[in-house]
Amino acid sequence: MDQDTLKQLEKDVKKTKRLAGEAAMELHDLIEDRLPDAYLELMATAQKTFDACQAWDQANQKFQAASRATV
């Protein structure tokens, strides 16, 4: 695997990690500040957080596999 592809995969990991962190903060804010009034938003916010974390995990696995293949 060439270095440019590896750098792009690493960039994808960083981006998806940031997005997962942002989603987690939204969930945290909902739980800490807006429940029980905003309980109807809970499932959608939790799903968004789950999806963001799953996207990070997939990007990270792809990067880790590429890193091992390069060594």
PyMOL Python script that loads the backbone (N, CA, C, O; Angstrom):
from pymol import cmd

cmd.read_pdbstr("""\
ATOM      1  N   MET A   1       0.846  -1.173   0.000  1.00  0.00           N
ATOM      2  CA  MET A   1       0.000   0.000   0.000  1.00  0.00           C
ATOM      3  C   MET A   1       0.892   1.237   0.000  1.00  0.00           C
ATOM      4  O   MET A   1       1.865   1.310   0.751  1.00  0.00           O
ATOM      5  N   ASP A   2       0.560   2.199  -0.838  1.00  0.00           N
ATOM      6  CA  ASP A   2       1.401   3.394  -0.917  1.00  0.00           C
ATOM      7  C   ASP A   2       1.111   4.352   0.245  1.00  0.00           C
ATOM      8  O   ASP A   2       0.069   4.266   0.894  1.00  0.00           O
ATOM      9  N   GLN A   3       2.041   5.249   0.486  1.00  0.00           N
ATOM     10  CA  GLN A   3       1.951   6.169   1.622  1.00  0.00           C
ATOM     11  C   GLN A   3       0.776   7.140   1.502  1.00  0.00           C
ATOM     12  O   GLN A   3       0.175   7.513   2.510  1.00  0.00           O
ATOM     13  N   ASP A   4       0.450   7.545   0.289  1.00  0.00           N
ATOM     14  CA  ASP A   4      -0.678   8.465   0.113  1.00  0.00           C
ATOM     15  C   ASP A   4      -1.991   7.818   0.548  1.00  0.00           C
ATOM     16  O   ASP A   4      -2.820   8.455   1.199  1.00  0.00           O
ATOM     17  N   THR A   5      -2.171   6.557   0.186  1.00  0.00           N
ATOM     18  CA  THR A   5      -3.385   5.840   0.582  1.00  0.00           C
ATOM     19  C   THR A   5      -3.423   5.664   2.086  1.00  0.00           C
ATOM     20  O   THR A   5      -4.474   5.828   2.705  1.00  0.00           O
ATOM     21  N   LEU A   6      -2.293   5.335   2.678  1.00  0.00           N
ATOM     22  CA  LEU A   6      -2.213   5.166   4.123  1.00  0.00           C
ATOM     23  C   LEU A   6      -2.520   6.478   4.847  1.00  0.00           C
ATOM     24  O   LEU A   6      -3.214   6.482   5.864  1.00  0.00           O
ATOM     25  N   LYS A   7      -2.003   7.582   4.323  1.00  0.00           N
ATOM     26  CA  LYS A   7      -2.289   8.892   4.914  1.00  0.00           C
ATOM     27  C   LYS A   7      -3.766   9.234   4.809  1.00  0.00           C
ATOM     28  O   LYS A   7      -4.338   9.808   5.736  1.00  0.00           O
ATOM     29  N   GLN A   8      -4.389   8.886   3.687  1.00  0.00           N
ATOM     30  CA  GLN A   8      -5.818   9.142   3.516  1.00  0.00           C
ATOM     31  C   GLN A   8      -6.636   8.318   4.500  1.00  0.00           C
ATOM     32  O   GLN A   8      -7.602   8.814   5.079  1.00  0.00           O
ATOM     33  N   LEU A   9      -6.251   7.065   4.689  1.00  0.00           N
ATOM     34  CA  LEU A   9      -6.952   6.224   5.655  1.00  0.00           C
ATOM     35  C   LEU A   9      -6.811   6.785   7.069  1.00  0.00           C
ATOM     36  O   LEU A   9      -7.767   6.775   7.843  1.00  0.00           O
ATOM     37  N   GLU A  10      -5.630   7.267   7.396  1.00  0.00           N
ATOM     38  CA  GLU A  10      -5.409   7.865   8.717  1.00  0.00           C
ATOM     39  C   GLU A  10      -6.256   9.130   8.877  1.00  0.00           C
ATOM     40  O   GLU A  10      -6.814   9.380   9.945  1.00  0.00           O
ATOM     41  N   LYS A  11      -6.345   9.920   7.813  1.00  0.00           N
ATOM     42  CA  LYS A  11      -7.176  11.124   7.830  1.00  0.00           C
ATOM     43  C   LYS A  11      -8.641  10.756   8.046  1.00  0.00           C
ATOM     44  O   LYS A  11      -9.352  11.438   8.783  1.00  0.00           O
ATOM     45  N   ASP A  12      -9.090   9.679   7.405  1.00  0.00           N
ATOM     46  CA  ASP A  12     -10.467   9.215   7.578  1.00  0.00           C
ATOM     47  C   ASP A  12     -10.732   8.791   9.028  1.00  0.00           C
ATOM     48  O   ASP A  12     -11.808   9.048   9.567  1.00  0.00           O
ATOM     49  N   VAL A  13      -9.752   8.147   9.650  1.00  0.00           N
ATOM     50  CA  VAL A  13      -9.895   7.740  11.052  1.00  0.00           C
ATOM     51  C   VAL A  13     -10.051   8.975  11.932  1.00  0.00           C
ATOM     52  O   VAL A  13     -10.925   9.018  12.798  1.00  0.00           O
ATOM     53  N   LYS A  14      -9.215   9.968  11.713  1.00  0.00           N
ATOM     54  CA  LYS A  14      -9.285  11.182  12.529  1.00  0.00           C
ATOM     55  C   LYS A  14     -10.619  11.902  12.340  1.00  0.00           C
ATOM     56  O   LYS A  14     -11.204  12.398  13.303  1.00  0.00           O
ATOM     57  N   LYS A  15     -11.093  11.957  11.102  1.00  0.00           N
ATOM     58  CA  LYS A  15     -12.363  12.633  10.825  1.00  0.00           C
ATOM     59  C   LYS A  15     -13.524  11.898  11.474  1.00  0.00           C
ATOM     60  O   LYS A  15     -14.372  12.517  12.117  1.00  0.00           O
ATOM     61  N   THR A  16     -13.567  10.580  11.311  1.00  0.00           N
ATOM     62  CA  THR A  16     -14.675   9.825  11.881  1.00  0.00           C
ATOM     63  C   THR A  16     -14.615   9.828  13.405  1.00  0.00           C
ATOM     64  O   THR A  16     -15.655   9.782  14.062  1.00  0.00           O
ATOM     65  N   LYS A  17     -13.419   9.882  13.974  1.00  0.00           N
ATOM     66  CA  LYS A  17     -13.301   9.966  15.430  1.00  0.00           C
ATOM     67  C   LYS A  17     -13.847  11.306  15.923  1.00  0.00           C
ATOM     68  O   LYS A  17     -14.536  11.361  16.942  1.00  0.00           O
ATOM     69  N   ARG A  18     -13.545  12.369  15.211  1.00  0.00           N
ATOM     70  CA  ARG A  18     -14.060  13.695  15.580  1.00  0.00           C
ATOM     71  C   ARG A  18     -15.585  13.705  15.499  1.00  0.00           C
ATOM     72  O   ARG A  18     -16.252  14.214  16.400  1.00  0.00           O
ATOM     73  N   LEU A  19     -16.137  13.147  14.426  1.00  0.00           N
ATOM     74  CA  LEU A  19     -17.589  13.103  14.269  1.00  0.00           C
ATOM     75  C   LEU A  19     -18.246  12.255  15.363  1.00  0.00           C
ATOM     76  O   LEU A  19     -19.319  12.600  15.857  1.00  0.00           O
ATOM     77  N   ALA A  20     -17.607  11.159  15.736  1.00  0.00           N
ATOM     78  CA  ALA A  20     -18.135  10.325  16.818  1.00  0.00           C
ATOM     79  C   ALA A  20     -18.107  11.088  18.142  1.00  0.00           C
ATOM     80  O   ALA A  20     -19.041  10.999  18.938  1.00  0.00           O
ATOM     81  N   GLY A  21     -17.040  11.828  18.364  1.00  0.00           N
ATOM     82  CA  GLY A  21     -16.948  12.639  19.577  1.00  0.00           C
ATOM     83  C   GLY A  21     -18.024  13.706  19.626  1.00  0.00           C
ATOM     84  O   GLY A  21     -18.612  13.956  20.678  1.00  0.00           O
ATOM     85  N   GLU A  22     -18.280  14.332  18.493  1.00  0.00           N
ATOM     86  CA  GLU A  22     -19.329  15.358  18.430  1.00  0.00           C
ATOM     87  C   GLU A  22     -20.704  14.752  18.703  1.00  0.00           C
ATOM     88  O   GLU A  22     -21.521  15.338  19.413  1.00  0.00           O
ATOM     89  N   ALA A  23     -20.948  13.581  18.136  1.00  0.00           N
ATOM     90  CA  ALA A  23     -22.229  12.905  18.366  1.00  0.00           C
ATOM     91  C   ALA A  23     -22.364  12.509  19.838  1.00  0.00           C
ATOM     92  O   ALA A  23     -23.442  12.627  20.421  1.00  0.00           O
ATOM     93  N   ALA A  24     -21.273  12.044  20.430  1.00  0.00           N
ATOM     94  CA  ALA A  24     -21.295  11.676  21.846  1.00  0.00           C
ATOM     95  C   ALA A  24     -21.573  12.897  22.721  1.00  0.00           C
ATOM     96  O   ALA A  24     -22.280  12.793  23.723  1.00  0.00           O
ATOM     97  N   MET A  25     -21.025  14.044  22.349  1.00  0.00           N
ATOM     98  CA  MET A  25     -21.297  15.267  23.109  1.00  0.00           C
ATOM     99  C   MET A  25     -22.765  15.662  23.015  1.00  0.00           C
ATOM    100  O   MET A  25     -23.359  16.108  23.996  1.00  0.00           O
ATOM    101  N   GLU A  26     -23.347  15.496  21.829  1.00  0.00           N
ATOM    102  CA  GLU A  26     -24.780  15.788  21.671  1.00  0.00           C
ATOM    103  C   GLU A  26     -25.614  14.883  22.568  1.00  0.00           C
ATOM    104  O   GLU A  26     -26.556  15.334  23.219  1.00  0.00           O
ATOM    105  N   LEU A  27     -25.258  13.606  22.596  1.00  0.00           N
ATOM    106  CA  LEU A  27     -25.980  12.659  23.438  1.00  0.00           C
ATOM    107  C   LEU A  27     -25.808  13.020  24.911  1.00  0.00           C
ATOM    108  O   LEU A  27     -26.769  12.997  25.680  1.00  0.00           O
ATOM    109  N   HIS A  28     -24.603  13.346  25.287  1.00  0.00           N
ATOM    110  CA  HIS A  28     -24.327  13.740  26.670  1.00  0.00           C
ATOM    111  C   HIS A  28     -25.139  14.969  27.055  1.00  0.00           C
ATOM    112  O   HIS A  28     -25.751  15.003  28.122  1.00  0.00           O
ATOM    113  N   ASP A  29     -25.144  15.975  26.192  1.00  0.00           N
ATOM    114  CA  ASP A  29     -25.903  17.192  26.481  1.00  0.00           C
ATOM    115  C   ASP A  29     -27.392  16.901  26.617  1.00  0.00           C
ATOM    116  O   ASP A  29     -28.065  17.445  27.493  1.00  0.00           O
ATOM    117  N   LEU A  30     -27.895  16.042  25.746  1.00  0.00           N
ATOM    118  CA  LEU A  30     -29.303  15.665  25.823  1.00  0.00           C
ATOM    119  C   LEU A  30     -29.588  15.007  27.173  1.00  0.00           C
ATOM    120  O   LEU A  30     -30.557  15.356  27.847  1.00  0.00           O
ATOM    121  N   ILE A  31     -28.761  14.080  27.553  1.00  0.00           N
ATOM    122  CA  ILE A  31     -28.969  13.346  28.802  1.00  0.00           C
ATOM    123  C   ILE A  31     -28.821  14.265  30.021  1.00  0.00           C
ATOM    124  O   ILE A  31     -29.649  14.240  30.932  1.00  0.00           O
ATOM    125  N   GLU A  32     -27.781  15.056  30.026  1.00  0.00           N
ATOM    126  CA  GLU A  32     -27.492  15.900  31.184  1.00  0.00           C
ATOM    127  C   GLU A  32     -28.420  17.099  31.318  1.00  0.00           C
ATOM    128  O   GLU A  32     -28.813  17.463  32.427  1.00  0.00           O
ATOM    129  N   ASP A  33     -28.771  17.709  30.198  1.00  0.00           N
ATOM    130  CA  ASP A  33     -29.443  19.009  30.266  1.00  0.00           C
ATOM    131  C   ASP A  33     -30.921  18.995  29.874  1.00  0.00           C
ATOM    132  O   ASP A  33     -31.680  19.858  30.312  1.00  0.00           O
ATOM    133  N   ARG A  34     -31.335  18.033  29.060  1.00  0.00           N
ATOM    134  CA  ARG A  34     -32.652  18.185  28.466  1.00  0.00           C
ATOM    135  C   ARG A  34     -33.636  17.071  28.803  1.00  0.00           C
ATOM    136  O   ARG A  34     -34.824  17.189  28.504  1.00  0.00           O
ATOM    137  N   LEU A  35     -33.165  15.999  29.415  1.00  0.00           N
ATOM    138  CA  LEU A  35     -34.095  14.949  29.825  1.00  0.00           C
ATOM    139  C   LEU A  35     -34.744  15.338  31.142  1.00  0.00           C
ATOM    140  O   LEU A  35     -34.102  16.021  31.940  1.00  0.00           O
ATOM    141  N   PRO A  36     -35.930  14.957  31.401  1.00  0.00           N
ATOM    142  CA  PRO A  36     -36.803  14.072  30.652  1.00  0.00           C
ATOM    143  C   PRO A  36     -37.635  14.771  29.581  1.00  0.00           C
ATOM    144  O   PRO A  36     -38.318  14.103  28.805  1.00  0.00           O
ATOM    145  N   ASP A  37     -37.590  16.098  29.524  1.00  0.00           N
ATOM    146  CA  ASP A  37     -38.438  16.816  28.570  1.00  0.00           C
ATOM    147  C   ASP A  37     -38.203  16.403  27.121  1.00  0.00           C
ATOM    148  O   ASP A  37     -39.153  16.315  26.344  1.00  0.00           O
ATOM    149  N   ALA A  38     -36.970  16.153  26.753  1.00  0.00           N
ATOM    150  CA  ALA A  38     -36.635  15.859  25.359  1.00  0.00           C
ATOM    151  C   ALA A  38     -36.481  14.355  25.108  1.00  0.00           C
ATOM    152  O   ALA A  38     -35.726  13.940  24.228  1.00  0.00           O
ATOM    153  N   TYR A  39     -37.194  13.554  25.879  1.00  0.00           N
ATOM    154  CA  TYR A  39     -37.027  12.106  25.754  1.00  0.00           C
ATOM    155  C   TYR A  39     -37.324  11.581  24.350  1.00  0.00           C
ATOM    156  O   TYR A  39     -36.792  10.542  23.959  1.00  0.00           O
ATOM    157  N   LEU A  40     -38.149  12.271  23.601  1.00  0.00           N
ATOM    158  CA  LEU A  40     -38.468  11.799  22.245  1.00  0.00           C
ATOM    159  C   LEU A  40     -37.269  11.904  21.306  1.00  0.00           C
ATOM    160  O   LEU A  40     -37.256  11.260  20.256  1.00  0.00           O
ATOM    161  N   GLU A  41     -36.284  12.684  21.654  1.00  0.00           N
ATOM    162  CA  GLU A  41     -35.071  12.820  20.841  1.00  0.00           C
ATOM    163  C   GLU A  41     -34.016  11.767  21.174  1.00  0.00           C
ATOM    164  O   GLU A  41     -33.031  11.613  20.452  1.00  0.00           O
ATOM    165  N   LEU A  42     -34.228  11.058  22.257  1.00  0.00           N
ATOM    166  CA  LEU A  42     -33.208  10.149  22.769  1.00  0.00           C
ATOM    167  C   LEU A  42     -32.820   9.046  21.784  1.00  0.00           C
ATOM    168  O   LEU A  42     -31.632   8.822  21.555  1.00  0.00           O
ATOM    169  N   MET A  43     -33.781   8.368  21.209  1.00  0.00           N
ATOM    170  CA  MET A  43     -33.462   7.245  20.317  1.00  0.00           C
ATOM    171  C   MET A  43     -32.727   7.704  19.058  1.00  0.00           C
ATOM    172  O   MET A  43     -31.773   7.057  18.627  1.00  0.00           O
ATOM    173  N   ALA A  44     -33.163   8.807  18.472  1.00  0.00           N
ATOM    174  CA  ALA A  44     -32.502   9.299  17.257  1.00  0.00           C
ATOM    175  C   ALA A  44     -31.081   9.755  17.564  1.00  0.00           C
ATOM    176  O   ALA A  44     -30.163   9.506  16.781  1.00  0.00           O
ATOM    177  N   THR A  45     -30.897  10.420  18.696  1.00  0.00           N
ATOM    178  CA  THR A  45     -29.563  10.894  19.068  1.00  0.00           C
ATOM    179  C   THR A  45     -28.647   9.725  19.398  1.00  0.00           C
ATOM    180  O   THR A  45     -27.471   9.731  19.032  1.00  0.00           O
ATOM    181  N   ALA A  46     -29.174   8.735  20.080  1.00  0.00           N
ATOM    182  CA  ALA A  46     -28.384   7.545  20.401  1.00  0.00           C
ATOM    183  C   ALA A  46     -28.011   6.785  19.125  1.00  0.00           C
ATOM    184  O   ALA A  46     -26.886   6.298  19.007  1.00  0.00           O
ATOM    185  N   GLN A  47     -28.932   6.679  18.178  1.00  0.00           N
ATOM    186  CA  GLN A  47     -28.650   5.992  16.916  1.00  0.00           C
ATOM    187  C   GLN A  47     -27.581   6.735  16.127  1.00  0.00           C
ATOM    188  O   GLN A  47     -26.688   6.119  15.544  1.00  0.00           O
ATOM    189  N   LYS A  48     -27.676   8.059  16.111  1.00  0.00           N
ATOM    190  CA  LYS A  48     -26.672   8.869  15.423  1.00  0.00           C
ATOM    191  C   LYS A  48     -25.292   8.649  16.041  1.00  0.00           C
ATOM    192  O   LYS A  48     -24.297   8.544  15.325  1.00  0.00           O
ATOM    193  N   THR A  49     -25.236   8.579  17.363  1.00  0.00           N
ATOM    194  CA  THR A  49     -23.974   8.345  18.063  1.00  0.00           C
ATOM    195  C   THR A  49     -23.440   6.954  17.740  1.00  0.00           C
ATOM    196  O   THR A  49     -22.253   6.786  17.462  1.00  0.00           O
ATOM    197  N   PHE A  50     -24.313   5.970  17.779  1.00  0.00           N
ATOM    198  CA  PHE A  50     -23.917   4.603  17.454  1.00  0.00           C
ATOM    199  C   PHE A  50     -23.364   4.511  16.042  1.00  0.00           C
ATOM    200  O   PHE A  50     -22.319   3.897  15.821  1.00  0.00           O
ATOM    201  N   ASP A  51     -24.056   5.115  15.088  1.00  0.00           N
ATOM    202  CA  ASP A  51     -23.624   5.082  13.685  1.00  0.00           C
ATOM    203  C   ASP A  51     -22.269   5.767  13.512  1.00  0.00           C
ATOM    204  O   ASP A  51     -21.422   5.289  12.757  1.00  0.00           O
ATOM    205  N   ALA A  52     -22.067   6.875  14.202  1.00  0.00           N
ATOM    206  CA  ALA A  52     -20.792   7.591  14.103  1.00  0.00           C
ATOM    207  C   ALA A  52     -19.657   6.754  14.691  1.00  0.00           C
ATOM    208  O   ALA A  52     -18.563   6.704  14.127  1.00  0.00           O
ATOM    209  N   CYS A  53     -19.915   6.102  15.815  1.00  0.00           N
ATOM    210  CA  CYS A  53     -18.893   5.246  16.422  1.00  0.00           C
ATOM    211  C   CYS A  53     -18.593   4.033  15.540  1.00  0.00           C
ATOM    212  O   CYS A  53     -17.444   3.605  15.429  1.00  0.00           O
ATOM    213  N   GLN A  54     -19.619   3.495  14.927  1.00  0.00           N
ATOM    214  CA  GLN A  54     -19.432   2.354  14.021  1.00  0.00           C
ATOM    215  C   GLN A  54     -18.607   2.771  12.795  1.00  0.00           C
ATOM    216  O   GLN A  54     -17.752   2.012  12.339  1.00  0.00           O
ATOM    217  N   ALA A  55     -18.856   3.961  12.267  1.00  0.00           N
ATOM    218  CA  ALA A  55     -18.088   4.463  11.123  1.00  0.00           C
ATOM    219  C   ALA A  55     -16.625   4.639  11.513  1.00  0.00           C
ATOM    220  O   ALA A  55     -15.729   4.323  10.730  1.00  0.00           O
ATOM    221  N   TRP A  56     -16.380   5.149  12.733  1.00  0.00           N
ATOM    222  CA  TRP A  56     -15.000   5.276  13.206  1.00  0.00           C
ATOM    223  C   TRP A  56     -14.351   3.900  13.311  1.00  0.00           C
ATOM    224  O   TRP A  56     -13.214   3.718  12.876  1.00  0.00           O
ATOM    225  N   ASP A  57     -15.059   2.935  13.880  1.00  0.00           N
ATOM    226  CA  ASP A  57     -14.505   1.597  14.056  1.00  0.00           C
ATOM    227  C   ASP A  57     -14.126   0.981  12.712  1.00  0.00           C
ATOM    228  O   ASP A  57     -13.061   0.378  12.579  1.00  0.00           O
ATOM    229  N   GLN A  58     -14.985   1.132  11.734  1.00  0.00           N
ATOM    230  CA  GLN A  58     -14.697   0.575  10.412  1.00  0.00           C
ATOM    231  C   GLN A  58     -13.487   1.259   9.779  1.00  0.00           C
ATOM    232  O   GLN A  58     -12.624   0.596   9.203  1.00  0.00           O
ATOM    233  N   ALA A  59     -13.425   2.590   9.887  1.00  0.00           N
ATOM    234  CA  ALA A  59     -12.282   3.322   9.334  1.00  0.00           C
ATOM    235  C   ALA A  59     -10.998   2.928  10.052  1.00  0.00           C
ATOM    236  O   ALA A  59      -9.952   2.768   9.423  1.00  0.00           O
ATOM    237  N   ASN A  60     -11.080   2.775  11.362  1.00  0.00           N
ATOM    238  CA  ASN A  60      -9.899   2.414  12.141  1.00  0.00           C
ATOM    239  C   ASN A  60      -9.419   1.006  11.805  1.00  0.00           C
ATOM    240  O   ASN A  60      -8.216   0.772  11.684  1.00  0.00           O
ATOM    241  N   GLN A  61     -10.341   0.078  11.657  1.00  0.00           N
ATOM    242  CA  GLN A  61      -9.963  -1.285  11.289  1.00  0.00           C
ATOM    243  C   GLN A  61      -9.282  -1.322   9.923  1.00  0.00           C
ATOM    244  O   GLN A  61      -8.294  -2.030   9.726  1.00  0.00           O
ATOM    245  N   LYS A  62      -9.820  -0.556   8.992  1.00  0.00           N
ATOM    246  CA  LYS A  62      -9.238  -0.494   7.648  1.00  0.00           C
ATOM    247  C   LYS A  62      -7.824   0.083   7.711  1.00  0.00           C
ATOM    248  O   LYS A  62      -6.907  -0.429   7.069  1.00  0.00           O
ATOM    249  N   PHE A  63      -7.658   1.158   8.493  1.00  0.00           N
ATOM    250  CA  PHE A  63      -6.336   1.777   8.643  1.00  0.00           C
ATOM    251  C   PHE A  63      -5.360   0.818   9.319  1.00  0.00           C
ATOM    252  O   PHE A  63      -4.219   0.686   8.876  1.00  0.00           O
ATOM    253  N   GLN A  64      -5.789   0.158  10.373  1.00  0.00           N
ATOM    254  CA  GLN A  64      -4.910  -0.773  11.097  1.00  0.00           C
ATOM    255  C   GLN A  64      -4.469  -1.922  10.187  1.00  0.00           C
ATOM    256  O   GLN A  64      -3.300  -2.309  10.200  1.00  0.00           O
ATOM    257  N   ALA A  65      -5.390  -2.462   9.407  1.00  0.00           N
ATOM    258  CA  ALA A  65      -5.053  -3.553   8.486  1.00  0.00           C
ATOM    259  C   ALA A  65      -4.054  -3.079   7.431  1.00  0.00           C
ATOM    260  O   ALA A  65      -3.105  -3.791   7.101  1.00  0.00           O
ATOM    261  N   ALA A  66      -4.270  -1.887   6.911  1.00  0.00           N
ATOM    262  CA  ALA A  66      -3.348  -1.336   5.909  1.00  0.00           C
ATOM    263  C   ALA A  66      -1.987  -1.069   6.522  1.00  0.00           C
ATOM    264  O   ALA A  66      -0.962  -1.280   5.875  1.00  0.00           O
ATOM    265  N   SER A  67      -1.967  -0.605   7.768  1.00  0.00           N
ATOM    266  CA  SER A  67      -0.697  -0.330   8.438  1.00  0.00           C
ATOM    267  C   SER A  67       0.092  -1.619   8.639  1.00  0.00           C
ATOM    268  O   SER A  67       1.305  -1.646   8.433  1.00  0.00           O
ATOM    269  N   ARG A  68      -0.587  -2.675   9.036  1.00  0.00           N
ATOM    270  CA  ARG A  68       0.103  -3.964   9.228  1.00  0.00           C
ATOM    271  C   ARG A  68       0.611  -4.515   7.900  1.00  0.00           C
ATOM    272  O   ARG A  68       1.681  -5.123   7.851  1.00  0.00           O
ATOM    273  N   ALA A  69      -0.135  -4.311   6.839  1.00  0.00           N
ATOM    274  CA  ALA A  69       0.252  -4.817   5.527  1.00  0.00           C
ATOM    275  C   ALA A  69       1.456  -4.067   4.975  1.00  0.00           C
ATOM    276  O   ALA A  69       2.221  -4.611   4.179  1.00  0.00           O
ATOM    277  N   THR A  70       1.623  -2.813   5.400  1.00  0.00           N
ATOM    278  CA  THR A  70       2.715  -2.001   4.914  1.00  0.00           C
ATOM    279  C   THR A  70       4.037  -2.346   5.586  1.00  0.00           C
ATOM    280  O   THR A  70       5.105  -2.201   4.991  1.00  0.00           O
ATOM    281  N   VAL A  71       3.954  -2.800   6.820  1.00  0.00           N
ATOM    282  CA  VAL A  71       5.162  -3.090   7.606  1.00  0.00           C
ATOM    283  C   VAL A  71       5.871  -4.291   7.099  1.00  0.00           C
ATOM    284  O   VAL A  71       6.906  -4.674   7.645  1.00  0.00           O
TER     285      VAL A  71
END
""", "prot")
cmd.dss("prot")
cmd.show_as("cartoon", "prot")
cmd.util.cbc("prot")
cmd.orient("prot")
